[in-house]
Amino acid sequence: MEQLAFASATIVIGIFGCVAWFWGSNWLLDRALPPRGPHAGRNIGRAARVRPWLFLGPAVLILGVYLVWPVFLSIWLSLHDAAGQRFVGFDNWRWLIADGKFRESILNNLMWLLVVPAASTLFGLIAASLTDRLRWGDLAKSLIFMPMAISFIGASVIWKFIYDFRGEGQAQIGLLNAVVEGFGGNPQTWLTLTPWNNLMLMAVLIWIQTGFAMVILSAALRGIPEETIEAAVLDGASPLQIFFKIKVPQIWGTIAVVWTTITILVLKVFDIVLAMTNGQWGTQVLANLMFDWMFRGNDTGRASTVALVIMLLVTPIMIWNIRTARREGM
């Protein structure tokens, strides 16, 4: 009850705070630069340049505090010991290069990058194309998109039951082992089977992100001019030729944006690995490695070093993604 009251008060204070800032900052600006009198024209011009910053200012300040400052703090901590007090130079970076778990994390993240964005985008494109042809396509889209409404932890719990293994002599409640037993096979501890366990973890994220890719790509497909498709039909093009030679080239930019958006998410994947294997059995990834050193190893230096590696990997892709999205919007 106390948490509900606190959350409600926070929402009310936030809304009234925004209204008060909007009204109060405009009132002060109009008093400082009145739009009347002998200097009305000059004041209006100056106020027009200042006014946007009155609204952007709080957002820029908050982003600076919560995004920019942690980057500099992480750089500082990466050059210090576990307690963040003694300067150690590049010792943490040398440790990182030589650490076996870091190499495992890099290789696993590379596998995730190769499989998850490609599979999610491909399945999303197929789903977008097929559901647009069906009478009940909207229902199908809703079902495919539904996993997006589930948290990563919730999805991990669902799939952990699918992969569940019980000892010999016990009834298998895991769907996959039940199917295996139904065909006369032996149940397996799927999440310990290297390297297949990594693919089983990836299946969870593909299941979630296929709906995202489908929605974006479906909108792009509907934006293709009908004239180009009709011309292709008149020229005798088959449905597959229309799809691969007419539709896909026209939405290639959108496909690239979807692909890179999922790529950024993959580089930061954490919840699924933590909930299902905790990085054991060869499934460690960078974000989970950072969590382990920060909250289990109590080593802010090494954790910050791993965090910087994730940032260095994400930033170029994010910049490219933003530029591509802007070109698509122009």
N, C-alpha and C positions, 0 to 999 in steps of 0.2 A: 504493500500500500504506500509506503514511504517513497519507494522508487517511482511509482506511478505519479505521485504528487510532485516529486522533484522533476520528472520528465515534463509534466504538464506546465509547471512553473517556468521551466527553461524555454519551452516553446512560446509561451505567452510573453515572457521577457524579451525573447529574441525578436518576435514580430513587432512588439511595441517599440523596441530599441531601433529597429530598422526604420519604422515610421517616424520616430522622433528624430533620428539622424537625417532622414530625407527632408523633413519639414524644417528642422532647425538649421541645417547647413545652407539650405536655400534662403532662409530668412536672413541669416548673417551675411551671405553673399550679396543679397539685394540691398542690404543696409550699407555694406562696404563699397559696392559699386552700383549706386542707384540708376535705374534705367530712365532717368529724367534729368532735367536741368541742362546747363550749358555743355556738359561733357557726356551727354546720354549716349551718343554714338560710340565714343571710345570705351565707356563703361560696359556697354552691351557686348562689344567685341572681346574685351578682357574677361567678362563673366562667362562668355561662351567657351573660352579656352580653359577656364578654371573649373567650370561646373562638372564636366565629365570626371575630373580627378576627385571631386567630392564623393562620388559614388564608387569609383575604382579604388580610392585610397584605402578603405578598410580591407578590401579583398587583397590588394597588393601587400598590405602590412601583414595580414594573416598568412598569406602564402610565403612571405619572406621568413616569418617566424617558424612556420611548420614545414617548409620545404627547403628553402635556401640555407637557413641556419644549420639544420641537421647535416647537410652535405659538408659544410666547413668543419662542423664538430666531428664528423666521421673521419675526415682527413686527419684532423688533429689527433684523434684517439688511435688511429691506425699507426701512428708514429710513437705510441707510448705503450707501456706494459699493460698487464691484465687489469690493474686497478686504475689505469689512466693517469698515473702520477709521474712515473719515471720515463724520460725520453729514451727510446730504443732505436730510433732511426728506422731503417728499412728491415729490421729483424723480422717483423710480422710478414712482410712481403716475401722474404727469403723462406720463411717457414711455409707460407702458402704454396710456393712453387714446388717445394719438396714433399708436401703432405699428400699421402696416398688417398685420403678421403676427398681432398679437393680435386684430385685428378679424376676420381670416380664421379664426383659431382659434375665436373665439366663434361665428361663423356655422356653421362645420363641426360644432362640438359641438352646436349647436342642431339641425342636420340629423340628427345621430346620435341625439339625444334624441327627435326626432319619429318616426324610422323604426325604429330597432333595438328599443326596448322594445315598441312596438306589434306589429311583425312577429313577434318572438320569442314574445310572449304569445299572439298569434293562432294561430301555427303550433303552439305547445305545446298550446293548448286543443283545436285540431282533432285533433292526434295523440293526446291523452289520450282524447278522446271516441271516436275510431275504433278505437284499439287495444284498448279495453275490450270492443269488440263482436266482436273476432276471436279465433279459436281459437289462433292463433299470435301473439297480441297481446304476450305477454311477450318473445318474440324480437324483435318489431318495436320494442318499447320499448328493449330493450338496444342495438339498432343505432342508434336515434335518440339515445340517451343517450351513446353511445360517444365522440362528440367532446368531451364534458365531461372525459374522461380525458386529453385532449391539451392540452399547454401552448399558450398563445397564440402563442408563437414557432413551435412545431411546426405549428400550424394555419396560420399565415401562410406557412410554407415550402410546405406542401401546396397552398394556394390560389395561391401565386406561380407554381407549376408549371402550374396550370390556366390562368392568365392569361399564361403565358410567350409571348414573341415572339422569333422569329429572323429575321434579315435575309432579303431576297429571294434566292431560289435555294437557301436552306437548308430542310431538313425542319423543319416546325413540331412541336415536342414538347408545346406547350401544348394542353390538351384543348379549350379554347374556340376557339382558332385552327384546330385540326384540324377541328372541327365546321363552322366558317365556310368553310374551304376545301372541305370535303366537299359543301357546298351551292353551291359556285361563287363564293364571296365572296373578298375580300382580307383577309389577316390584319392585325390591328391591334395597336398597342402600347396595350393596354387601360388600363394603370395611368397613362397620361399624358393620357387623354381626360377633360378637365374638362367638366361636374361628374360624369360617369358613374363616374369612378374612385373618388369617395367612396362611391357606392352599392356598388361592387365590394368595397371594404374593409369596409363594413357587413355584406355577405353573410357574411363570415368569422365575425363575432361572432354574427350571427343563427343560423348553422349550429351554433355552440357552445351558445348559450343556449336554443335550442329544447328540447333535452333536459332542461335544468333546469326550464323552465316546464312541460313535459309531466309530469314526475314529481310536482311539487307539485300541479298542477291535477288530475291523475289521482287522487291521494289525496283531494282535496276532492270530486271527483265521486262517489267511492265512499262518501263520508260523507253523501250526500244520502239522507234517509229514503225508503225504497221506497214508503211509503204515498202520498206526494205524487205520485209518478210514476204509480202504479196508478190514483189518482183521476183524473189527467189523461187517461190512456188510456181509462178508462170514460166520461169526458166527451166523447170523440171527438177529442182533440187529436192533431195530426199529429206525427211525430218532430221536425220543425223547430220547431213550436210548443212542444213539451216542452223542447227544448234551450234555446231563447231566452227562453221565458217562465217555465219552471219551474227548470231547472238553473242557468243563468247567474245569475239574481238571487240564488240561494242561496249561490253561491260568489263573489259579487262582491268580498267582502272579501279573499279569497285571491288573486283576480286582481289587485287593487290592490297587495297586498304583493309579488307576483311582478313586476308592472310597475315598482314603485318600486325594488325590489332591482336589477333590470337597469338602471334609470335611473342609480343610483349607480355601477354598474360602467362605464356609458357615459361618465359625466363624468370618469372616471379612465383612459379607454382610452389606451393608450400602445404596448404591444408590437406590435400589428398594424400601426399606422402606421409605427413605426420600422423594422420588418423588411421592409415591402413598398414603401414610398415614401420613408421618412425625412422626411415632411412636404413633399415636393416636389410640383410640379404642382397646387397649390391644395388639398392634403390635410392641411395642418397642423392639429393639435389642441392643446389647452391643455397636457396632460401632456407631449407631445413638445416643445412650445415651452419649457416649464420645463427639460426635460432639455438642450435645446440651449444655453440660456443658462448652465446650471450647469456642464456638463462640456465644452462646446465653446467657449462664450464666456467661461468662467471669471468670471462675474459673479454673485456670490451675492446681491447686492441685487435685481437684476431677476428672477432665478430664484425668490427667496423671495416676491416680489410676485405672480408668476404662481401659485405654490403656494398663497398665501392666497386668491386668487380661486377656485381649485378647491375649497378648503376651505369658503369662503363659499357656494358653489353646492351642495356635497354636504350640508352640515350640516342645513339645513331639511328636505330630503327624507329624510335618515336619521332625524331625530326623528319625522317623520310616519310613517315606515315602522315604527318601533319601537312607537309608540302604536297603530297599526292592528293590528299583530301581537298586541299585548297584548289588545286588544278581541276579536280573533278567538279568543284562547285562553281568554277568560273565559266 
